[in-house]
Amino acid sequence: MSGYSWAPLAWIVLLIVSWPYVERARYHDMSQVAAYLVFVTTFSTLAAILFGMVTTVAASLGRARMLDHPVGILLFLVAVFLPGLLLGRWLIGRPLRRMPLPGE
């Protein structure tokens, strides 16, 4: 695949695969749907920000041709998606904070 047409495909595959992953990794008191939504939102937001930053830096340094090779693509995907996966896992794996409502 040329250009960045493989990145949305990788993102979609990760979102589909993440449903069973979230089921195993979530905190037991958190519902499956809520955990999935938190994970997907965190993962997608961080991946989009890192995707833009890494591609901008690579283009400004003249390293965009590195993404034409499989090793470069793999390093790019790890750099973009791994922080989102780790942050999403941390958010769904911790206990929920139960703050009292004002006046309680």
Sequence and secondary structure as in RCSB ss.txt:
>XXXX:A:sequence
MSGYSWAPLAWIVLLIVSWPYVERARYHDMSQVAAYLVFVTTFSTLAAILFGMVTTVAASLGRARMLDHPVGILL
FLVAVFLPGLLLGRWLIGRPLRRMPLPGE
>XXXX:A:secstr
  TTTHHHHHHHHHHHHHHHHHHHHS TTS HHHHHHHHHHHHHHHHHHHHHHHHHHHHHTT GGGGGSHHHHHH
HHHHHHHHHHHHHHHHHHS       TT 
